[in-house]
Each structure stands twice: as C-alpha cells, then as structure tokens.
Amino acid sequence: MQFCGECGSMMHTEGDTWVCRSCENEEPRNSQAEAAMATRDGQRDDGAPDVADATTDSTETMQEPCPAGDCDSDRAYYEMLPKPGGSYEVRLFTCVECGHKWRES
C-alpha cells in the first residue's frame, strides 16, 4: 500500500507509476520498497480466535426478564465486560431457566 506524499491519500498503480486518487499526484514505483510491503503470501489462516463465554461459571443473578418467547423467567446470570477501546461496559446475560443468552450495552 502506498500513500501520497502530497495529501496522504491511498495511491493506486498505473504501469510504472503510483497515482493518487484524490489529488492525482504521481510518484515513480520502487520495486525494492514494494517487495518489502507485507502480503498475505505465506501467511496461514488459523481461523477465528477462541472466545471465552463470560457467563460461564457466573453465580451472580439479577432480576431481568428473559427475552426468549417461550420462557417466563425473570432471573438471569450476568457479567460486566468493558467494551474494547471505550469506557462503556457491556452486560452479558444468561437466563437461569432456559439458558438463552443476550447482551445489553
């Protein structure tokens, strides 16, 4: 990926030249620099990372009606988790009766 030296926008190639999509600045291509750019060649896909179930082994419950249509429970296990990159928290619920899971942020 090449960025424009004039405006900082991403550039695309046209033959032996990098061309800015925003300001149309042109820069010559450098094969050595391009060879050092990261590619997906040789990388492996390990699949999605394992994610822990935050409600597993939770013992705290609170009065929270289950949103599942066929359940009339009003108690749920819950866990508070911070949102990535923010100061807010997410509350994860698991119904004590049917095991239905949902979240509230």
C-alpha positions as a printed NumPy array, in Angstrom:
array([[  0.   ,   0.   ,   0.   ],
       [  1.373,   3.379,  -0.98 ],
       [  0.237,   6.725,   0.39 ],
       [  0.505,  10.074,  -1.377],
       [  3.331,  12.352,  -0.259],
       [  1.183,  15.396,  -1.065],
       [ -2.187,  14.705,   0.571],
       [ -1.728,  11.365,   2.401],
       [ -4.446,   9.528,   0.454],
       [ -4.005,   5.952,  -0.699],
       [ -2.499,   5.612,  -4.178],
       [ -3.021,   3.017,  -6.916],
       [ -0.685,   1.798,  -9.64 ],
       [ -0.81 ,   2.689, -13.304],
       [  2.057,   0.915, -15.034],
       [  5.347,   2.136, -13.528],
       [  3.694,   4.951, -11.571],
       [  1.768,   5.368,  -8.306],
       [ -1.205,   7.729,  -8.841],
       [ -3.147,   9.445,  -6.048],
       [ -6.916,   9.028,  -6.306],
       [ -7.539,  12.368,  -4.571],
       [ -5.031,  14.917,  -5.872],
       [ -3.717,  12.961,  -8.903],
       [ -0.118,  13.314,  -7.691],
       [  2.172,  10.816,  -9.45 ],
       [  5.226,   9.082,  -7.973],
       [  7.528,   6.511,  -9.608],
       [  7.228,   2.91 ,  -8.391],
       [ 10.141,   1.445,  -6.401],
       [ 10.393,  -2.331,  -6.821],
       [ 12.607,  -2.756,  -3.723],
       [ 10.179,  -0.865,  -1.497],
       [  7.22 ,  -2.778,  -2.931],
       [  8.957,  -6.11 ,  -2.305],
       [  9.233,  -5.186,   1.382],
       [  5.488,  -4.475,   1.686],
       [  3.512,  -7.038,   3.686],
       [  1.45 ,  -9.509,   1.694],
       [ -0.76 , -12.435,   2.558],
       [  1.548, -14.829,   0.728],
       [  2.919, -17.367,   3.151],
       [  0.523, -16.401,   5.948],
       [ -1.668, -19.074,   7.46 ],
       [ -5.289, -18.839,   8.494],
       [ -5.749, -20.255,  11.98 ],
       [ -9.461, -19.488,  11.9  ],
       [-11.326, -17.358,  14.383],
       [ -9.765, -16.979,  17.829],
       [-11.327, -18.772,  20.777],
       [-13.594, -16.5  ,  22.79 ],
       [-14.422, -17.29 ,  26.385],
       [-18.047, -17.348,  27.426],
       [-18.202, -14.595,  30.036],
       [-21.335, -16.046,  31.617],
       [-19.793, -19.471,  32.271],
       [-19.496, -20.177,  35.989],
       [-21.168, -16.894,  36.864],
       [-23.037, -17.138,  40.152],
       [-24.48 , -13.634,  40.366],
       [-28.065, -13.23 ,  39.209],
       [-30.379, -10.287,  38.916],
       [-33.992,  -9.662,  38.099],
       [-34.024,  -9.425,  34.309],
       [-36.864, -10.837,  32.198],
       [-35.777, -13.392,  29.607],
       [-36.467, -12.172,  26.048],
       [-36.996, -15.732,  24.749],
       [-40.597, -16.055,  23.625],
       [-41.222, -19.433,  25.279],
       [-39.644, -18.573,  28.666],
       [-41.251, -16.643,  31.52 ],
       [-38.191, -16.477,  33.8  ],
       [-37.315, -13.155,  35.373],
       [-33.81 , -14.104,  36.637],
       [-30.536, -14.146,  34.732],
       [-26.847, -14.669,  35.411],
       [-24.821, -11.645,  34.334],
       [-21.267, -10.478,  33.772],
       [-19.964,  -6.975,  33.107],
       [-17.285,  -6.621,  30.41 ],
       [-15.559,  -3.447,  29.18 ],
       [-16.081,  -2.579,  25.538],
       [-12.815,  -2.621,  23.583],
       [-11.459,   0.898,  23.157],
       [-14.169,   2.572,  25.164],
       [-15.214,   3.478,  28.646],
       [-18.618,   1.816,  28.38 ],
       [-19.4  ,  -1.669,  29.605],
       [-21.429,  -4.497,  28.127],
       [-23.635,  -6.649,  30.331],
       [-23.927, -10.28 ,  29.212],
       [-26.963, -12.221,  30.444],
       [-27.833, -15.921,  30.559],
       [-31.33 , -16.959,  31.597],
       [-31.286, -19.184,  34.705],
       [-34.217, -21.254,  33.349],
       [-33.676, -21.809,  29.605],
       [-30.028, -20.734,  29.102],
       [-30.935, -18.095,  26.466],
       [-28.12 , -15.534,  26.105],
       [-28.329, -11.837,  25.29 ],
       [-26.479,  -8.635,  25.948],
       [-27.221,  -5.108,  26.97 ],
       [-24.797,  -2.235,  26.378]])
